[in-house]
Amino acid sequence: MKSYDFLVVTDHDKLTPVGAVDERLILVPGCEVSAGGGHVVAVGITDLIEPRQPRQAIIDAINAQGGVAILAHPNWGESFCHWQQEELANLQGYAGIEVFNGNILRNSGNPL
């Protein structure tokens, strides 16, 4: 049976606190910074980040806390442009881009 070593639970503009669940599972705090622009998943942060600011400032704040920034669901929305290509090219310091979002299977946009 396959098991997981760590888990991060993120919600929109809420920092998920962590506590001991099982000594075999590492829980990592996280948040999906969403209000005011493209969504940025913040993994391993310690303090909530103000969402209504430029996305570069959000990425910088995540990195300053020792966290990891991941740009979420770039193809979400009817126009398939939750993140504009120009914006993706101009941002610096993020670690990755979400490549699949199952929620979009039920909503407009492309899950890939």
Gaussian input, Z-matrix of N, CA and C with variables (Angstrom, degrees):
# hf/3-21g

backbone

0 1
 N
 C     1     B1
 C     2     B2     1     A1
 N     3     B3     2     A2     1     D1
 C     4     B4     3     A3     2     D2
 C     5     B5     4     A4     3     D3
 N     6     B6     5     A5     4     D4
 C     7     B7     6     A6     5     D5
 C     8     B8     7     A7     6     D6
 N     9     B9     8     A8     7     D7
 C    10    B10     9     A9     8     D8
 C    11    B11    10    A10     9     D9
 N    12    B12    11    A11    10    D10
 C    13    B13    12    A12    11    D11
 C    14    B14    13    A13    12    D12
 N    15    B15    14    A14    13    D13
 C    16    B16    15    A15    14    D14
 C    17    B17    16    A16    15    D15
 N    18    B18    17    A17    16    D16
 C    19    B19    18    A18    17    D17
 C    20    B20    19    A19    18    D18
 N    21    B21    20    A20    19    D19
 C    22    B22    21    A21    20    D20
 C    23    B23    22    A22    21    D21
 N    24    B24    23    A23    22    D22
 C    25    B25    24    A24    23    D23
 C    26    B26    25    A25    24    D24
 N    27    B27    26    A26    25    D25
 C    28    B28    27    A27    26    D26
 C    29    B29    28    A28    27    D27
 N    30    B30    29    A29    28    D28
 C    31    B31    30    A30    29    D29
 C    32    B32    31    A31    30    D30
 N    33    B33    32    A32    31    D31
 C    34    B34    33    A33    32    D32
 C    35    B35    34    A34    33    D33
 N    36    B36    35    A35    34    D34
 C    37    B37    36    A36    35    D35
 C    38    B38    37    A37    36    D36
 N    39    B39    38    A38    37    D37
 C    40    B40    39    A39    38    D38
 C    41    B41    40    A40    39    D39
 N    42    B42    41    A41    40    D40
 C    43    B43    42    A42    41    D41
 C    44    B44    43    A43    42    D42
 N    45    B45    44    A44    43    D43
 C    46    B46    45    A45    44    D44
 C    47    B47    46    A46    45    D45
 N    48    B48    47    A47    46    D46
 C    49    B49    48    A48    47    D47
 C    50    B50    49    A49    48    D48
 N    51    B51    50    A50    49    D49
 C    52    B52    51    A51    50    D50
 C    53    B53    52    A52    51    D51
 N    54    B54    53    A53    52    D52
 C    55    B55    54    A54    53    D53
 C    56    B56    55    A55    54    D54
 N    57    B57    56    A56    55    D55
 C    58    B58    57    A57    56    D56
 C    59    B59    58    A58    57    D57
 N    60    B60    59    A59    58    D58
 C    61    B61    60    A60    59    D59
 C    62    B62    61    A61    60    D60
 N    63    B63    62    A62    61    D61
 C    64    B64    63    A63    62    D62
 C    65    B65    64    A64    63    D63
 N    66    B66    65    A65    64    D64
 C    67    B67    66    A66    65    D65
 C    68    B68    67    A67    66    D66
 N    69    B69    68    A68    67    D67
 C    70    B70    69    A69    68    D68
 C    71    B71    70    A70    69    D69
 N    72    B72    71    A71    70    D70
 C    73    B73    72    A72    71    D71
 C    74    B74    73    A73    72    D72
 N    75    B75    74    A74    73    D73
 C    76    B76    75    A75    74    D74
 C    77    B77    76    A76    75    D75
 N    78    B78    77    A77    76    D76
 C    79    B79    78    A78    77    D77
 C    80    B80    79    A79    78    D78
 N    81    B81    80    A80    79    D79
 C    82    B82    81    A81    80    D80
 C    83    B83    82    A82    81    D81
 N    84    B84    83    A83    82    D82
 C    85    B85    84    A84    83    D83
 C    86    B86    85    A85    84    D84
 N    87    B87    86    A86    85    D85
 C    88    B88    87    A87    86    D86
 C    89    B89    88    A88    87    D87
 N    90    B90    89    A89    88    D88
 C    91    B91    90    A90    89    D89
 C    92    B92    91    A91    90    D90
 N    93    B93    92    A92    91    D91
 C    94    B94    93    A93    92    D92
 C    95    B95    94    A94    93    D93
 N    96    B96    95    A95    94    D94
 C    97    B97    96    A96    95    D95
 C    98    B98    97    A97    96    D96
 N    99    B99    98    A98    97    D97
 C   100   B100    99    A99    98    D98
 C   101   B101   100   A100    99    D99
 N   102   B102   101   A101   100   D100
 C   103   B103   102   A102   101   D101
 C   104   B104   103   A103   102   D102
 N   105   B105   104   A104   103   D103
 C   106   B106   105   A105   104   D104
 C   107   B107   106   A106   105   D105
 N   108   B108   107   A107   106   D106
 C   109   B109   108   A108   107   D107
 C   110   B110   109   A109   108   D108
 N   111   B111   110   A110   109   D109
 C   112   B112   111   A111   110   D110
 C   113   B113   112   A112   111   D111
 N   114   B114   113   A113   112   D112
 C   115   B115   114   A114   113   D113
 C   116   B116   115   A115   114   D114
 N   117   B117   116   A116   115   D115
 C   118   B118   117   A117   116   D116
 C   119   B119   118   A118   117   D117
 N   120   B120   119   A119   118   D118
 C   121   B121   120   A120   119   D119
 C   122   B122   121   A121   120   D120
 N   123   B123   122   A122   121   D121
 C   124   B124   123   A123   122   D122
 C   125   B125   124   A124   123   D123
 N   126   B126   125   A125   124   D124
 C   127   B127   126   A126   125   D125
 C   128   B128   127   A127   126   D126
 N   129   B129   128   A128   127   D127
 C   130   B130   129   A129   128   D128
 C   131   B131   130   A130   129   D129
 N   132   B132   131   A131   130   D130
 C   133   B133   132   A132   131   D131
 C   134   B134   133   A133   132   D132
 N   135   B135   134   A134   133   D133
 C   136   B136   135   A135   134   D134
 C   137   B137   136   A136   135   D135
 N   138   B138   137   A137   136   D136
 C   139   B139   138   A138   137   D137
 C   140   B140   139   A139   138   D138
 N   141   B141   140   A140   139   D139
 C   142   B142   141   A141   140   D140
 C   143   B143   142   A142   141   D141
 N   144   B144   143   A143   142   D142
 C   145   B145   144   A144   143   D143
 C   146   B146   145   A145   144   D144
 N   147   B147   146   A146   145   D145
 C   148   B148   147   A147   146   D146
 C   149   B149   148   A148   147   D147
 N   150   B150   149   A149   148   D148
 C   151   B151   150   A150   149   D149
 C   152   B152   151   A151   150   D150
 N   153   B153   152   A152   151   D151
 C   154   B154   153   A153   152   D152
 C   155   B155   154   A154   153   D153
 N   156   B156   155   A155   154   D154
 C   157   B157   156   A156   155   D155
 C   158   B158   157   A157   156   D156
 N   159   B159   158   A158   157   D157
 C   160   B160   159   A159   158   D158
 C   161   B161   160   A160   159   D159
 N   162   B162   161   A161   160   D160
 C   163   B163   162   A162   161   D161
 C   164   B164   163   A163   162   D162
 N   165   B165   164   A164   163   D163
 C   166   B166   165   A165   164   D164
 C   167   B167   166   A166   165   D165
 N   168   B168   167   A167   166   D166
 C   169   B169   168   A168   167   D167
 C   170   B170   169   A169   168   D168
 N   171   B171   170   A170   169   D169
 C   172   B172   171   A171   170   D170
 C   173   B173   172   A172   171   D171
 N   174   B174   173   A173   172   D172
 C   175   B175   174   A174   173   D173
 C   176   B176   175   A175   174   D174
 N   177   B177   176   A176   175   D175
 C   178   B178   177   A177   176   D176
 C   179   B179   178   A178   177   D177
 N   180   B180   179   A179   178   D178
 C   181   B181   180   A180   179   D179
 C   182   B182   181   A181   180   D180
 N   183   B183   182   A182   181   D181
 C   184   B184   183   A183   182   D182
 C   185   B185   184   A184   183   D183
 N   186   B186   185   A185   184   D184
 C   187   B187   186   A186   185   D185
 C   188   B188   187   A187   186   D186
 N   189   B189   188   A188   187   D187
 C   190   B190   189   A189   188   D188
 C   191   B191   190   A190   189   D189
 N   192   B192   191   A191   190   D190
 C   193   B193   192   A192   191   D191
 C   194   B194   193   A193   192   D192
 N   195   B195   194   A194   193   D193
 C   196   B196   195   A195   194   D194
 C   197   B197   196   A196   195   D195
 N   198   B198   197   A197   196   D196
 C   199   B199   198   A198   197   D197
 C   200   B200   199   A199   198   D198
 N   201   B201   200   A200   199   D199
 C   202   B202   201   A201   200   D200
 C   203   B203   202   A202   201   D201
 N   204   B204   203   A203   202   D202
 C   205   B205   204   A204   203   D203
 C   206   B206   205   A205   204   D204
 N   207   B207   206   A206   205   D205
 C   208   B208   207   A207   206   D206
 C   209   B209   208   A208   207   D207
 N   210   B210   209   A209   208   D208
 C   211   B211   210   A210   209   D209
 C   212   B212   211   A211   210   D210
 N   213   B213   212   A212   211   D211
 C   214   B214   213   A213   212   D212
 C   215   B215   214   A214   213   D213
 N   216   B216   215   A215   214   D214
 C   217   B217   216   A216   215   D215
 C   218   B218   217   A217   216   D216
 N   219   B219   218   A218   217   D217
 C   220   B220   219   A219   218   D218
 C   221   B221   220   A220   219   D219
 N   222   B222   221   A221   220   D220
 C   223   B223   222   A222   221   D221
 C   224   B224   223   A223   222   D222
 N   225   B225   224   A224   223   D223
 C   226   B226   225   A225   224   D224
 C   227   B227   226   A226   225   D225
 N   228   B228   227   A227   226   D226
 C   229   B229   228   A228   227   D227
 C   230   B230   229   A229   228   D228
 N   231   B231   230   A230   229   D229
 C   232   B232   231   A231   230   D230
 C   233   B233   232   A232   231   D231
 N   234   B234   233   A233   232   D232
 C   235   B235   234   A234   233   D233
 C   236   B236   235   A235   234   D234
 N   237   B237   236   A236   235   D235
 C   238   B238   237   A237   236   D236
 C   239   B239   238   A238   237   D237
 N   240   B240   239   A239   238   D238
 C   241   B241   240   A240   239   D239
 C   242   B242   241   A241   240   D240
 N   243   B243   242   A242   241   D241
 C   244   B244   243   A243   242   D242
 C   245   B245   244   A244   243   D243
 N   246   B246   245   A245   244   D244
 C   247   B247   246   A246   245   D245
 C   248   B248   247   A247   246   D246
 N   249   B249   248   A248   247   D247
 C   250   B250   249   A249   248   D248
 C   251   B251   250   A250   249   D249
 N   252   B252   251   A251   250   D250
 C   253   B253   252   A252   251   D251
 C   254   B254   253   A253   252   D252
 N   255   B255   254   A254   253   D253
 C   256   B256   255   A255   254   D254
 C   257   B257   256   A256   255   D255
 N   258   B258   257   A257   256   D256
 C   259   B259   258   A258   257   D257
 C   260   B260   259   A259   258   D258
 N   261   B261   260   A260   259   D259
 C   262   B262   261   A261   260   D260
 C   263   B263   262   A262   261   D261
 N   264   B264   263   A263   262   D262
 C   265   B265   264   A264   263   D263
 C   266   B266   265   A265   264   D264
 N   267   B267   266   A266   265   D265
 C   268   B268   267   A267   266   D266
 C   269   B269   268   A268   267   D267
 N   270   B270   269   A269   268   D268
 C   271   B271   270   A270   269   D269
 C   272   B272   271   A271   270   D270
 N   273   B273   272   A272   271   D271
 C   274   B274   273   A273   272   D272
 C   275   B275   274   A274   273   D273
 N   276   B276   275   A275   274   D274
 C   277   B277   276   A276   275   D275
 C   278   B278   277   A277   276   D276
 N   279   B279   278   A278   277   D277
 C   280   B280   279   A279   278   D278
 C   281   B281   280   A280   279   D279
 N   282   B282   281   A281   280   D280
 C   283   B283   282   A282   281   D281
 C   284   B284   283   A283   282   D282
 N   285   B285   284   A284   283   D283
 C   286   B286   285   A285   284   D284
 C   287   B287   286   A286   285   D285
 N   288   B288   287   A287   286   D286
 C   289   B289   288   A288   287   D287
 C   290   B290   289   A289   288   D288
 N   291   B291   290   A290   289   D289
 C   292   B292   291   A291   290   D290
 C   293   B293   292   A292   291   D291
 N   294   B294   293   A293   292   D292
 C   295   B295   294   A294   293   D293
 C   296   B296   295   A295   294   D294
 N   297   B297   296   A296   295   D295
 C   298   B298   297   A297   296   D296
 C   299   B299   298   A298   297   D297
 N   300   B300   299   A299   298   D298
 C   301   B301   300   A300   299   D299
 C   302   B302   301   A301   300   D300
 N   303   B303   302   A302   301   D301
 C   304   B304   303   A303   302   D302
 C   305   B305   304   A304   303   D303
 N   306   B306   305   A305   304   D304
 C   307   B307   306   A306   305   D305
 C   308   B308   307   A307   306   D306
 N   309   B309   308   A308   307   D307
 C   310   B310   309   A309   308   D308
 C   311   B311   310   A310   309   D309
 N   312   B312   311   A311   310   D310
 C   313   B313   312   A312   311   D311
 C   314   B314   313   A313   312   D312
 N   315   B315   314   A314   313   D313
 C   316   B316   315   A315   314   D314
 C   317   B317   316   A316   315   D315
 N   318   B318   317   A317   316   D316
 C   319   B319   318   A318   317   D317
 C   320   B320   319   A319   318   D318
 N   321   B321   320   A320   319   D319
 C   322   B322   321   A321   320   D320
 C   323   B323   322   A322   321   D321
 N   324   B324   323   A323   322   D322
 C   325   B325   324   A324   323   D323
 C   326   B326   325   A325   324   D324
 N   327   B327   326   A326   325   D325
 C   328   B328   327   A327   326   D326
 C   329   B329   328   A328   327   D327
 N   330   B330   329   A329   328   D328
 C   331   B331   330   A330   329   D329
 C   332   B332   331   A331   330   D330
 N   333   B333   332   A332   331   D331
 C   334   B334   333   A333   332   D332
 C   335   B335   334   A334   333   D333

   B1=1.4458
   B2=1.5246
   B3=1.3171
   B4=1.4596
   B5=1.5280
   B6=1.3186
   B7=1.4590
   B8=1.5249
   B9=1.3030
   B10=1.4591
   B11=1.5192
   B12=1.3277
   B13=1.4589
   B14=1.5216
   B15=1.3451
   B16=1.4633
   B17=1.5239
   B18=1.3355
   B19=1.4567
   B20=1.5155
   B21=1.3428
   B22=1.4628
   B23=1.5216
   B24=1.3181
   B25=1.4515
   B26=1.5220
   B27=1.3433
   B28=1.4624
   B29=1.5190
   B30=1.3134
   B31=1.4528
   B32=1.5159
   B33=1.3275
   B34=1.4592
   B35=1.5234
   B36=1.3173
   B37=1.4659
   B38=1.5307
   B39=1.3203
   B40=1.4648
   B41=1.5165
   B42=1.3179
   B43=1.4576
   B44=1.5209
   B45=1.3149
   B46=1.4544
   B47=1.5201
   B48=1.3294
   B49=1.4687
   B50=1.5214
   B51=1.2990
   B52=1.4669
   B53=1.5114
   B54=1.2919
   B55=1.4567
   B56=1.5127
   B57=1.2797
   B58=1.4649
   B59=1.5233
   B60=1.3067
   B61=1.4593
   B62=1.5126
   B63=1.3108
   B64=1.4568
   B65=1.5171
   B66=1.3005
   B67=1.4689
   B68=1.5239
   B69=1.3243
   B70=1.4608
   B71=1.5257
   B72=1.3324
   B73=1.4588
   B74=1.5243
   B75=1.3071
   B76=1.4613
   B77=1.5220
   B78=1.3308
   B79=1.4570
   B80=1.5240
   B81=1.3259
   B82=1.4535
   B83=1.5285
   B84=1.3442
   B85=1.4629
   B86=1.5238
   B87=1.3231
   B88=1.4534
   B89=1.5135
   B90=1.3422
   B91=1.4605
   B92=1.5242
   B93=1.3302
   B94=1.4570
   B95=1.5224
   B96=1.3124
   B97=1.4605
   B98=1.5226
   B99=1.3457
   B100=1.4613
   B101=1.5280
   B102=1.3103
   B103=1.4662
   B104=1.5236
   B105=1.3253
   B106=1.4533
   B107=1.5109
   B108=1.3373
   B109=1.4632
   B110=1.5057
   B111=1.3207
   B112=1.4578
   B113=1.5158
   B114=1.3129
   B115=1.4594
   B116=1.5265
   B117=1.3337
   B118=1.4573
   B119=1.5273
   B120=1.3192
   B121=1.4558
   B122=1.5272
   B123=1.3173
   B124=1.4660
   B125=1.5216
   B126=1.3132
   B127=1.4634
   B128=1.5228
   B129=1.3280
   B130=1.4554
   B131=1.5166
   B132=1.3266
   B133=1.4648
   B134=1.5268
   B135=1.3314
   B136=1.4606
   B137=1.5199
   B138=1.3378
   B139=1.4619
   B140=1.5190
   B141=1.3258
   B142=1.4597
   B143=1.5176
   B144=1.3131
   B145=1.4581
   B146=1.5160
   B147=1.3336
   B148=1.4679
   B149=1.5290
   B150=1.3421
   B151=1.4637
   B152=1.5264
   B153=1.3029
   B154=1.4717
   B155=1.5235
   B156=1.3196
   B157=1.4629
   B158=1.5247
   B159=1.3226
   B160=1.4713
   B161=1.5243
   B162=1.3183
   B163=1.4611
   B164=1.5192
   B165=1.3366
   B166=1.4570
   B167=1.5194
   B168=1.3336
   B169=1.4642
   B170=1.5283
   B171=1.3326
   B172=1.4680
   B173=1.5295
   B174=1.3177
   B175=1.4692
   B176=1.5230
   B177=1.3276
   B178=1.4669
   B179=1.5306
   B180=1.3457
   B181=1.4692
   B182=1.5308
   B183=1.3218
   B184=1.4657
   B185=1.5231
   B186=1.3240
   B187=1.4677
   B188=1.5256
   B189=1.3261
   B190=1.4655
   B191=1.5254
   B192=1.3382
   B193=1.4675
   B194=1.5285
   B195=1.3216
   B196=1.4582
   B197=1.5139
   B198=1.3249
   B199=1.4536
   B200=1.5151
   B201=1.3206
   B202=1.4574
   B203=1.5230
   B204=1.3342
   B205=1.4669
   B206=1.5255
   B207=1.3444
   B208=1.4584
   B209=1.5223
   B210=1.3302
   B211=1.4624
   B212=1.5244
   B213=1.3302
   B214=1.4614
   B215=1.5239
   B216=1.3241
   B217=1.4710
   B218=1.5316
   B219=1.3369
   B220=1.4603
   B221=1.5239
   B222=1.3221
   B223=1.4622
   B224=1.5234
   B225=1.3205
   B226=1.4498
   B227=1.5241
   B228=1.2919
   B229=1.4642
   B230=1.5134
   B231=1.3157
   B232=1.4621
   B233=1.5147
   B234=1.3197
   B235=1.4674
   B236=1.5267
   B237=1.3360
   B238=1.4588
   B239=1.5241
   B240=1.3110
   B241=1.4633
   B242=1.5327
   B243=1.3130
   B244=1.4524
   B245=1.5290
   B246=1.3203
   B247=1.4663
   B248=1.5221
   B249=1.3164
   B250=1.4579
   B251=1.5324
   B252=1.3265
   B253=1.4600
   B254=1.5310
   B255=1.3075
   B256=1.4672
   B257=1.5288
   B258=1.3193
   B259=1.4642
   B260=1.5338
   B261=1.3327
   B262=1.4646
   B263=1.5301
   B264=1.3246
   B265=1.4679
   B266=1.5284
   B267=1.3291
   B268=1.4657
   B269=1.5219
   B270=1.3280
   B271=1.4591
   B272=1.5204
   B273=1.3216
   B274=1.4654
   B275=1.5177
   B276=1.3313
   B277=1.4518
   B278=1.5080
   B279=1.3385
   B280=1.4629
   B281=1.5251
   B282=1.3335
   B283=1.4629
   B284=1.5145
   B285=1.3376
   B286=1.4508
   B287=1.5110
   B288=1.3252
   B289=1.4599
   B290=1.5247
   B291=1.3168
   B292=1.4640
   B293=1.5292
   B294=1.3285
   B295=1.4621
   B296=1.5320
   B297=1.3289
   B298=1.4625
   B299=1.5166
   B300=1.3346
   B301=1.4571
   B302=1.5170
   B303=1.3173
   B304=1.4510
   B305=1.5182
   B306=1.3356
   B307=1.4640
   B308=1.5254
   B309=1.3190
   B310=1.4507
   B311=1.5257
   B312=1.3202
   B313=1.4555
   B314=1.5251
   B315=1.3478
   B316=1.4614
   B317=1.5270
   B318=1.3235
   B319=1.4694
   B320=1.5154
   B321=1.3329
   B322=1.4618
   B323=1.5255
   B324=1.3054
   B325=1.4491
   B326=1.5055
   B327=1.3015
   B328=1.4532
   B329=1.5174
   B330=1.3310
   B331=1.4640
   B332=1.5147
   B333=1.3534
   B334=1.4621
   B335=1.5190
   A1=108.90
   A2=116.28
   A3=122.30
   A4=109.26
   A5=115.69
   A6=119.78
   A7=109.36
   A8=116.17
   A9=123.05
   A10=109.24
   A11=115.74
   A12=121.57
   A13=112.27
   A14=116.81
   A15=119.88
   A16=110.16
   A17=115.28
   A18=122.13
   A19=109.14
   A20=115.79
   A21=122.40
   A22=106.76
   A23=118.06
   A24=122.68
   A25=107.00
   A26=116.30
   A27=119.84
   A28=110.13
   A29=115.76
   A30=122.89
   A31=107.11
   A32=116.67
   A33=121.03
   A34=111.40
   A35=114.86
   A36=124.26
   A37=113.85
   A38=115.58
   A39=122.04
   A40=108.00
   A41=116.43
   A42=120.74
   A43=108.52
   A44=116.61
   A45=121.06
   A46=109.14
   A47=117.13
   A48=119.49
   A49=109.89
   A50=115.51
   A51=118.81
   A52=109.55
   A53=114.45
   A54=122.44
   A55=107.59
   A56=116.64
   A57=120.41
   A58=109.83
   A59=116.54
   A60=122.23
   A61=108.87
   A62=114.72
   A63=120.94
   A64=106.63
   A65=117.84
   A66=120.54
   A67=112.31
   A68=118.14
   A69=121.59
   A70=112.90
   A71=118.54
   A72=122.08
   A73=110.12
   A74=117.14
   A75=122.13
   A76=107.95
   A77=117.48
   A78=122.44
   A79=108.76
   A80=116.55
   A81=122.54
   A82=107.89
   A83=118.57
   A84=119.82
   A85=110.99
   A86=116.05
   A87=119.59
   A88=112.65
   A89=114.42
   A90=122.36
   A91=107.68
   A92=117.23
   A93=120.79
   A94=106.97
   A95=116.05
   A96=121.93
   A97=106.54
   A98=116.84
   A99=117.83
   A100=115.64
   A101=119.66
   A102=120.30
   A103=110.51
   A104=115.64
   A105=119.77
   A106=116.49
   A107=119.18
   A108=118.68
   A109=112.01
   A110=114.86
   A111=121.03
   A112=110.36
   A113=116.23
   A114=121.34
   A115=110.74
   A116=115.43
   A117=122.29
   A118=107.72
   A119=117.11
   A120=121.48
   A121=107.80
   A122=115.63
   A123=122.41
   A124=108.24
   A125=116.60
   A126=122.72
   A127=108.75
   A128=116.35
   A129=120.86
   A130=114.99
   A131=117.35
   A132=119.77
   A133=110.07
   A134=115.54
   A135=120.10
   A136=112.76
   A137=116.65
   A138=121.38
   A139=110.11
   A140=116.17
   A141=121.86
   A142=109.83
   A143=116.96
   A144=122.98
   A145=109.44
   A146=116.31
   A147=121.55
   A148=108.33
   A149=118.07
   A150=119.89
   A151=115.24
   A152=118.47
   A153=120.36
   A154=111.04
   A155=114.22
   A156=121.71
   A157=107.47
   A158=117.32
   A159=118.80
   A160=111.45
   A161=115.77
   A162=120.89
   A163=112.32
   A164=118.78
   A165=119.67
   A166=110.65
   A167=117.25
   A168=120.84
   A169=110.79
   A170=116.81
   A171=120.92
   A172=110.16
   A173=116.60
   A174=120.10
   A175=109.77
   A176=117.12
   A177=121.00
   A178=111.13
   A179=116.78
   A180=121.07
   A181=110.81
   A182=116.85
   A183=120.85
   A184=109.99
   A185=116.04
   A186=120.74
   A187=111.62
   A188=117.60
   A189=121.33
   A190=111.69
   A191=116.70
   A192=120.95
   A193=111.94
   A194=116.88
   A195=120.12
   A196=113.36
   A197=116.39
   A198=120.90
   A199=112.79
   A200=114.68
   A201=123.30
   A202=108.03
   A203=116.76
   A204=122.49
   A205=109.89
   A206=115.66
   A207=122.28
   A208=107.81
   A209=117.35
   A210=121.58
   A211=108.33
   A212=115.80
   A213=120.84
   A214=112.74
   A215=114.55
   A216=126.76
   A217=115.58
   A218=116.93
   A219=119.82
   A220=113.91
   A221=118.74
   A222=120.95
   A223=113.48
   A224=117.54
   A225=120.27
   A226=109.65
   A227=117.17
   A228=122.47
   A229=111.25
   A230=115.41
   A231=120.48
   A232=112.45
   A233=116.77
   A234=119.70
   A235=111.51
   A236=117.69
   A237=123.39
   A238=112.38
   A239=116.87
   A240=118.20
   A241=111.68
   A242=117.10
   A243=120.24
   A244=109.59
   A245=116.11
   A246=123.23
   A247=107.17
   A248=117.43
   A249=121.10
   A250=109.64
   A251=116.95
   A252=121.37
   A253=111.51
   A254=117.61
   A255=121.35
   A256=110.88
   A257=115.84
   A258=119.94
   A259=110.91
   A260=117.11
   A261=120.67
   A262=110.79
   A263=116.57
   A264=121.34
   A265=111.87
   A266=117.41
   A267=120.83
   A268=114.24
   A269=117.95
   A270=120.57
   A271=110.69
   A272=116.01
   A273=121.21
   A274=109.60
   A275=116.14
   A276=120.98
   A277=115.67
   A278=118.62
   A279=118.44
   A280=108.92
   A281=115.28
   A282=120.23
   A283=113.75
   A284=117.45
   A285=118.61
   A286=112.52
   A287=114.29
   A288=123.00
   A289=107.30
   A290=116.55
   A291=120.94
   A292=109.44
   A293=117.18
   A294=120.88
   A295=113.43
   A296=118.25
   A297=120.57
   A298=109.21
   A299=116.39
   A300=122.05
   A301=107.69
   A302=116.92
   A303=121.70
   A304=114.76
   A305=118.31
   A306=121.31
   A307=111.09
   A308=116.60
   A309=120.37
   A310=111.50
   A311=118.06
   A312=119.98
   A313=110.43
   A314=116.99
   A315=121.85
   A316=112.63
   A317=117.57
   A318=122.10
   A319=110.23
   A320=116.52
   A321=120.38
   A322=109.87
   A323=114.77
   A324=120.91
   A325=111.41
   A326=115.61
   A327=122.18
   A328=107.61
   A329=119.80
   A330=120.94
   A331=113.77
   A332=118.18
   A333=121.70
   A334=111.35
   D1=131.50
   D2=179.65
   D3=-81.05
   D4=140.44
   D5=178.15
   D6=-129.10
   D7=168.65
   D8=-179.69
   D9=-106.62
   D10=149.90
   D11=178.73
   D12=-96.98
   D13=-28.92
   D14=-178.21
   D15=-146.29
   D16=162.08
   D17=-179.15
   D18=-145.98
   D19=134.17
   D20=173.29
   D21=-123.93
   D22=124.65
   D23=175.99
   D24=-109.45
   D25=124.52
   D26=-179.55
   D27=-119.97
   D28=146.51
   D29=175.31
   D30=-136.12
   D31=159.24
   D32=-177.38
   D33=-64.03
   D34=116.91
   D35=173.09
   D36=55.80
   D37=31.14
   D38=175.16
   D39=-134.39
   D40=131.37
   D41=177.03
   D42=-83.49
   D43=123.57
   D44=179.64
   D45=-83.79
   D46=114.74
   D47=178.42
   D48=-71.98
   D49=156.91
   D50=179.32
   D51=-121.41
   D52=151.28
   D53=176.54
   D54=-147.99
   D55=171.46
   D56=-178.20
   D57=-72.38
   D58=124.62
   D59=174.48
   D60=-108.58
   D61=-44.93
   D62=-175.27
   D63=-159.76
   D64=135.91
   D65=-178.21
   D66=-63.44
   D67=-13.92
   D68=179.49
   D69=-92.15
   D70=-5.77
   D71=-176.40
   D72=-123.25
   D73=122.28
   D74=177.68
   D75=-88.50
   D76=122.87
   D77=176.57
   D78=-97.59
   D79=131.73
   D80=-176.82
   D81=-117.33
   D82=131.09
   D83=178.04
   D84=-67.58
   D85=149.81
   D86=179.94
   D87=-160.88
   D88=170.42
   D89=-178.77
   D90=-158.68
   D91=147.23
   D92=168.81
   D93=-105.37
   D94=103.58
   D95=-179.61
   D96=-74.68
   D97=116.11
   D98=-168.55
   D99=-130.47
   D100=-36.59
   D101=-174.45
   D102=-63.70
   D103=134.23
   D104=172.98
   D105=92.01
   D106=3.58
   D107=179.38
   D108=166.54
   D109=-164.33
   D110=178.21
   D111=-56.99
   D112=143.06
   D113=-176.34
   D114=-79.15
   D115=137.77
   D116=178.29
   D117=-125.74
   D118=120.60
   D119=176.69
   D120=-82.23
   D121=126.28
   D122=-179.67
   D123=-109.27
   D124=114.43
   D125=-178.26
   D126=-107.77
   D127=128.30
   D128=174.26
   D129=81.64
   D130=23.85
   D131=177.66
   D132=-88.34
   D133=162.73
   D134=-178.78
   D135=-110.79
   D136=-23.45
   D137=-178.19
   D138=-129.41
   D139=146.29
   D140=177.74
   D141=-62.47
   D142=142.87
   D143=-178.94
   D144=-107.32
   D145=133.02
   D146=177.60
   D147=-61.15
   D148=120.90
   D149=-174.59
   D150=-80.59
   D151=-23.43
   D152=-174.15
   D153=-90.83
   D154=67.26
   D155=176.87
   D156=-150.32
   D157=167.08
   D158=179.77
   D159=-55.15
   D160=145.17
   D161=-175.67
   D162=-63.27
   D163=-31.62
   D164=176.29
   D165=-64.15
   D166=-37.65
   D167=177.37
   D168=-64.43
   D169=-36.05
   D170=178.14
   D171=-67.11
   D172=-46.16
   D173=178.13
   D174=-60.28
   D175=-43.30
   D176=179.09
   D177=-61.84
   D178=-40.06
   D179=-179.98
   D180=-66.52
   D181=-39.39
   D182=176.94
   D183=-61.82
   D184=-48.53
   D185=179.97
   D186=-63.11
   D187=-37.48
   D188=179.68
   D189=-63.57
   D190=-27.69
   D191=177.95
   D192=-87.64
   D193=3.00
   D194=-178.13
   D195=81.10
   D196=14.50
   D197=-178.99
   D198=-90.57
   D199=-175.95
   D200=179.62
   D201=-123.17
   D202=129.80
   D203=-179.27
   D204=-102.01
   D205=129.97
   D206=178.28
   D207=-129.04
   D208=125.38
   D209=179.60
   D210=-77.81
   D211=127.77
   D212=-171.88
   D213=-96.74
   D214=145.69
   D215=172.74
   D216=29.82
   D217=73.21
   D218=-178.93
   D219=-65.36
   D220=-23.18
   D221=-177.50
   D222=-100.47
   D223=18.60
   D224=-179.49
   D225=-77.68
   D226=136.31
   D227=178.00
   D228=113.27
   D229=156.44
   D230=-178.08
   D231=-60.02
   D232=-32.81
   D233=-179.20
   D234=-89.30
   D235=3.65
   D236=177.12
   D237=55.86
   D238=38.63
   D239=-177.13
   D240=-143.50
   D241=54.52
   D242=175.47
   D243=-59.30
   D244=-33.25
   D245=172.81
   D246=-122.32
   D247=121.16
   D248=175.54
   D249=-70.75
   D250=142.45
   D251=-179.61
   D252=-55.31
   D253=-40.72
   D254=179.71
   D255=-61.67
   D256=-40.99
   D257=178.70
   D258=-65.26
   D259=-43.57
   D260=178.02
   D261=-58.94
   D262=-40.83
   D263=-178.31
   D264=-69.59
   D265=-29.92
   D266=-176.91
   D267=-87.01
   D268=-23.10
   D269=-179.59
   D270=-73.68
   D271=147.26
   D272=179.16
   D273=-131.33
   D274=150.40
   D275=172.04
   D276=92.17
   D277=2.96
   D278=176.02
   D279=-89.29
   D280=152.19
   D281=-173.23
   D282=-94.06
   D283=-18.77
   D284=-177.34
   D285=-173.01
   D286=176.50
   D287=178.08
   D288=-130.17
   D289=133.18
   D290=177.38
   D291=-61.47
   D292=130.59
   D293=-177.77
   D294=-103.00
   D295=-11.27
   D296=177.37
   D297=-153.13
   D298=136.45
   D299=176.70
   D300=-135.27
   D301=109.50
   D302=-176.65
   D303=-63.76
   D304=-26.03
   D305=178.31
   D306=-59.48
   D307=-32.77
   D308=-176.84
   D309=-71.38
   D310=-13.68
   D311=173.82
   D312=-62.49
   D313=-25.96
   D314=-179.35
   D315=-99.86
   D316=-16.39
   D317=-175.75
   D318=-117.09
   D319=179.62
   D320=179.95
   D321=-71.93
   D322=152.68
   D323=179.19
   D324=114.42
   D325=-168.33
   D326=-177.79
   D327=-123.48
   D328=126.96
   D329=-177.09
   D330=-70.28
   D331=-16.06
   D332=-177.37
   D333=-90.64

